[in-house]
Amino acid sequence: MTGDENEAVVTVTRREGITVVHLHGDLDDDSAPAASRALGEAATSGADRTVVDLSGTCFADSAILHALLQAQKAHAAAGLVLVLAGPLQPVVRRLFDVTGSGRAFRMTDSLETAMTC
């Protein structure tokens, strides 16, 4: 990182046989391709569950929402579980609330809960 705490960073880890996609910083049109790639790879990783850690996300726009909805579709089609983990910043929560898209996802308030729910 360059020191900008809001810089978009997408990383993937494996934890207890679960793929965890960490989305950090301000996520928008510029970071959507990296997020989409990571989420797509997670759907084919061989893990039964993917957790998207949004706890470090400061901002997310419609491009990221689209990537998450596409990932949800891909996971459901493959019989896999996709869980969004918070806690969510108010501006990120608002994206799901205003669009009504929150009901399309399984969401938890912590990474630990997302690992097992």
N, C-alpha and C positions, 0 to 999 in steps of 0.2 A: 504494500500500500504506500501511497505517496504522502500519507499524513492527513489526507482529507477523509474525515470519519464518515462522510456521506457518499464516498466513492462506491460505485456498484461493484460488488464482488460476488461471484458465484463459485462455490466450491462443493465438492461431493466427497462424502466419506462413507465408510461402511461401519456399522456399529451393531454388534450382536446379530449379524446376518441381515440387517435392514439397511437399505440405501437411504442416506440422509443428504438432501440437497439444501445447502445453506444459501439463502439469498440475503445479502447484507447491503445496506446503504440505500441510495436513491435509485429505484428501479424504474426504467422507462424504455422508450423505443430503442435507445442505444444498447441497453443491457438485455433486451428481450431475446435476441438470437442466442446468446450464451445460456440464458435460463431455459429456453426451449430445447436446446441441445442437451443440456444436463438432465432435464426432465424426460426427454425422449430416451436417452441412454438408460435412465433409471428404470423405465418400463421394460427394458430388455435385459436388465442386469442379472436376472435369475432370482432376485429377491422377491418375496411375496408381498412386501410392504415397502412403500416409499414415504418418507416423512420429509415435508418441505418446511424447513425452519425459517419462519418469517420474523422471529423475535428481534433480529437486527435490521429489519427493513424500516427505513425512515419514511419512505415514500414509494408508492407503486401506482402506475397508471394503467390505462386500458390495455396496453400492449402486454404487460405482465399478467393481467387478468386473463387475457386471451391465451397466453402460454399455459397458465394454470388450468384453464378449462379444457384445452386440448390434451393436457397431460391426464386430467381426470378421465376424459373419454378413452384415451389409450389404455390407461390402467384398468378401467372397468371392462373394456373389450377383452383384455387379456386375463380377466379374473383376478386382478391384483388390487391391493388396497393403497389408496393415496390419502395421506392425512396432512393437513396444514397445522403447524404448531406455532403458537405465540409464546408469550403474550404479544398481541398486536398493538402497534402504535395507533392512536386515535385516527390519524389520517388514512392508515391502511384499513382499519376496521370500517371506516366510512365508505371506502371503495366497495366493499362487499355489501354493506347495508344499502347504499344508494342504488346499486345495480340489481339488488335482490339475488345476487349470485352466491351468497353465503350458504344458502340451502343446498347448493350443488356439491358441497364439500363436507367431509368429516373434518371438524376443527376442534383443537384442544388449546388449553391455555399454557401448556408446557411441553417441552421436548420429551421429557420423561413419560408423560401421559400418552403422548402420540406414539411412543414406541410399543405400547401394549393395548391401546383401546380398540 
